[in-house]
Amino acid sequence: MAVSLLLALLAGAPALPPEFQDPSPRLGRWRAWLDCPGGDLPFGLELGRDGDHLTGWWINGPERILIPAVELDHGELSLSMPHYDSVVSAKLSSAGDRLDGEWRKRRSASEWTRMPFHAAAGPAPRFPPAAAEPAPGLPGRWAVRFESSADPAVAVFRPAIEPSAGPGVNLVGTFQTTLGDYRYLAGRWDPPLLRLSCFDGAHAFLFTAERDPFGGLSGDFWSRESWHEGWTAEADPAATLDDGFGAAAWDPEVDLGELRYHGLDGGLRSLDDPAWAGQPRVLIVFGSWCPNCNDEARLMAELDRRYRDRGLRIVGLGFELTGERERDLGQLRRFRDRHGIGYPLLLAGTADKGAAAAAFPALKRIKAYPTAVFLDRDGAVRAIHTGFAGPATGEEHQRLRERYVELIEELLLAE
């Protein structure tokens, strides 16, 4: 009787005053940023609701990235990206319009990236305008040199004309290298100052530069909490990269049957498994932690659905961060589920490139994640492509898609 009376009293109790209730975040656009040694590293955040559940997206120019898990618990907001072993944890202000906390992402079995995170509700500019007058156009294609690399790079910029690019954004683009691209970058061109940034849950990039009297660019690149290097660029509408199809070498003396790796069920499978024998194959060297690999996985899942019934076999060889088998297999399962992958994924080793080359010696050197190996029905290599040009590269991405389709068609038609 006493319990029933207590429940009845509680059911009829008035709501707590606002000052005693847990705050709720404002819905809509936010300006978010990480504290980077090079200054604020800004990006867009959008919060919404789907029934009783909070939803969220990271925004970089035209790109919107769904945040898989958004949870609010007693004023603590968690924005989790488990496919990257990455999470933002932040305290929500009592007014629901400010977040302060930390971004944390695993880099290895024992190392983590940690950066202070902040966000303010409302449509504030990604970068504050540095000039009152509209900026004149910036040439679209540039030949780039990074201090840390002897390999050339290419930058492609274009005016931001879509309202979805975000408040204050007047320039979008990316940097392309022989290893991959730097994602969707968004920011401002206020002559002579260039500022671009990106946050995708795995990478945090900040580019700054000034235009010199001769028309070139010279500036700084910051990644995460520690990486910094200089870069220079010259406008060049004909700037190109070395062909990704010529960057890797295959060792035909290696017997694929001797290479055995754990599947997602924990069992061992060799690369000459009877299920793949006599069929054209594509072997994908990748890591679930790698955004360019995630870009390629969307294409490979599409090609698998398109060509599986015609005999194509795709096999993913995952190289993960920790060397802890169960944890790394779990990340591969998340990768599979995220992209709707129907082809087998095998845990081949750790992401360290030296260790990966030892675990997969058929490639004489693993230069980049991802790397795609195209094999004919007899197991002979027809092509190897290093790196991947993702959707942010525009025309380059489309050309690479078309080249993959051509190669697969050739493999399937060959006797």
SULPEWO-V924803 format. One record per helix or strand of 3 or more residues. SS is the DSSP state (alpha for helix, beta for strand). FROM is the first residue (numbers start at 1). TO is the last residue. If there is no record, write none. Layout:
# SULPEWO-V924803
ss & from & to
SS & FROM & TO
SS & FROM & TO
This chain:
# SULPEWO-V924803
ss & from & to
alpha & 2 & 11
alpha & 18 & 20
beta & 28 & 36
beta & 39 & 50
beta & 53 & 60
beta & 63 & 66
beta & 69 & 73
beta & 76 & 81
alpha & 82 & 84
beta & 86 & 92
beta & 98 & 106
beta & 112 & 121
beta & 141 & 146
beta & 153 & 159
alpha & 163 & 165
beta & 171 & 177
beta & 185 & 190
beta & 193 & 199
beta & 204 & 211
beta & 217 & 223
beta & 227 & 235
alpha & 244 & 246
alpha & 256 & 258
beta & 260 & 263
beta & 268 & 270
beta & 281 & 286
alpha & 291 & 310
beta & 313 & 320
alpha & 325 & 339
beta & 344 & 350
alpha & 353 & 359
beta & 371 & 375
beta & 381 & 386
alpha & 391 & 393
alpha & 395 & 413
